[in-house]
Amino acid sequence: MAQDNGAPALSVNAMATINLTDINESPAMGDQVFSINENVPTGTFAGSMNATDPDRKNGQTLTYSITAGNTGGAFAISPSTGVITVNNPAAVNFLKSIRSSS
């Protein structure tokens, strides 16, 4: 409402519409399970994490990283693609892993 200070005071009402622009939303990524054989060389493809981000259309990019559970540096992940590869073949050797923990 807008009102003047005349005598008598006059006023007017108007509706305002505010449109929100959706920005900086969280990326989405579900749990994913991959299987590989033991005794594979460094660089062997283990899987690829797939995330989506509604903000990519605004020029934002996704960066991938391994944050836990990577005992012995067994795996590496490409920060730009999410591709997971074997980084330490000794850490994915099942028999060696059992012997060293027994």
C-alpha positions as CSV (number, residue, x, y, z in Angstrom):
1,M,0.0,0.0,0.0
2,A,1.1,3.5,-0.7
3,Q,-0.6,6.5,1.1
4,D,-0.2,10.3,0.7
5,N,-0.5,12.9,3.4
6,G,-3.3,14.9,1.8
7,A,-6.6,15.8,3.3
8,P,-8.2,13.4,3.0
9,A,-5.3,10.9,2.7
10,L,-5.6,8.8,-0.4
11,S,-4.0,5.3,-0.8
12,V,-3.6,2.6,-3.4
13,N,-2.9,-1.1,-3.1
14,A,-1.0,-3.3,-5.6
15,M,0.2,-6.8,-5.6
16,A,4.0,-7.6,-5.8
17,T,5.2,-10.9,-7.2
18,I,8.8,-12.0,-6.4
19,N,10.3,-14.7,-8.5
20,L,13.1,-16.7,-6.8
21,T,16.1,-17.9,-8.8
22,D,17.2,-21.3,-7.7
23,I,21.0,-21.2,-7.1
24,N,23.7,-23.2,-5.5
25,E,21.8,-26.5,-4.9
26,S,23.6,-29.6,-3.5
27,P,24.8,-32.2,-5.9
28,A,23.1,-35.6,-5.8
29,M,25.0,-38.9,-5.7
30,G,23.8,-42.3,-4.6
31,D,25.8,-45.2,-3.2
32,Q,27.4,-47.3,-5.9
33,V,29.0,-50.8,-5.7
34,F,31.8,-52.0,-8.0
35,S,33.6,-55.3,-8.2
36,I,37.2,-56.0,-9.4
37,N,39.5,-59.0,-9.4
38,E,42.4,-59.1,-7.0
39,N,46.0,-58.9,-8.3
40,V,45.3,-56.3,-10.9
41,P,47.9,-53.7,-11.9
42,T,47.9,-50.0,-11.0
43,G,45.6,-48.0,-13.2
44,T,43.0,-50.8,-13.6
45,F,39.5,-49.3,-13.9
46,A,37.4,-50.1,-10.8
47,G,34.3,-48.0,-11.4
48,S,33.0,-44.5,-12.0
49,M,31.1,-42.4,-9.5
50,N,28.2,-40.5,-11.1
51,A,26.8,-37.3,-9.5
52,T,24.4,-34.7,-10.8
53,D,24.3,-31.0,-10.0
54,P,21.5,-28.7,-11.0
55,D,23.9,-25.8,-10.9
56,R,26.1,-27.2,-13.8
57,K,24.0,-25.0,-16.1
58,N,25.4,-22.0,-14.2
59,G,29.0,-23.0,-14.9
60,Q,29.6,-24.9,-11.6
61,T,31.7,-28.0,-11.8
62,L,31.8,-31.2,-9.7
63,T,35.0,-32.4,-8.0
64,Y,35.3,-35.9,-6.8
65,S,37.4,-37.2,-3.9
66,I,37.8,-40.3,-1.7
67,T,37.2,-39.2,1.9
68,A,37.2,-42.5,3.9
69,G,37.8,-46.2,3.7
70,N,40.7,-46.2,1.3
71,T,42.9,-48.4,3.4
72,G,46.5,-48.5,2.1
73,G,45.7,-46.0,-0.7
74,A,44.2,-48.9,-2.6
75,F,42.2,-46.6,-5.0
76,A,42.5,-43.3,-6.7
77,I,39.7,-41.2,-8.1
78,S,39.9,-38.6,-10.9
79,P,38.8,-35.3,-9.4
80,S,37.2,-34.2,-12.6
81,T,35.6,-37.4,-13.9
82,G,34.9,-39.6,-10.9
83,V,36.7,-42.6,-12.5
84,I,38.1,-44.9,-9.8
85,T,41.3,-46.8,-10.5
86,V,43.6,-49.1,-8.6
87,N,46.3,-47.1,-7.0
88,N,48.1,-49.7,-4.8
89,P,47.8,-53.3,-6.1
90,A,49.2,-54.7,-2.9
91,A,46.2,-53.2,-1.0
92,V,43.8,-55.1,-3.3
93,N,45.5,-58.5,-3.0
94,F,43.1,-60.5,-0.9
95,L,45.6,-63.2,0.3
96,K,48.3,-60.6,1.2
97,S,45.7,-58.5,3.0
98,I,44.5,-61.5,5.1
99,R,48.1,-62.6,6.0
100,S,49.1,-59.1,7.1
101,S,46.0,-58.8,9.4
102,S,46.3,-62.3,10.9
